[in-house]
């Protein structure tokens, strides 16, 4: 039984890939990136993150090509294995970001009693010290009480970018307040 032309072409492509031929990587990307992307999108549910993870899969495949054994699995099965691992990494990263954001939020949530004037001025001053876009995002979140999605729509930003601005800004403000002695650990 002879190999079909498609099999021969794929085998030659895989051999070139394993030898470090970047054109072979490009062809493998063209051939399998839509499959990888659709699996990422289905699992992650966010276009930008699915695109990022798809890129990470092919970077990892290129970097780890010496680990690929064609006799053990097809190139698509091997890529799906890398895809699963990168999706797990992305979910773990999300969970880590949520934990950090929750920690920061719990440390920066307003007390049950209203903030006194001095505390309001300190917080307003810290927000004013932020760069323009993080400042806009925080003002919309805290002063206008908008959700991340509402902020994203208003500022025409991806929701993930809004979340990142809020998380980084809260961490930055908390750090500055702690350093100045006005924060939770300096009280």
Secondary structure, DSSP 8 states (H G I E B T S, - for coil): ----HHHHHHHHHHHHHHTT-HHHHHHHHHHHHHHHHHHHHHHH--HHHHHHHHHHHHHHHHHTGGG--TTTS-HHHHHHHHHHHHHHHHHHHHHHHHHHHHHHHHHHS--SS---HHHHHHHHHHHHTS-HHHHHHHHHHHTS---HHHHHHHHT--HHHHHHHHHHHHHHHHHHHHHHT-STTT-
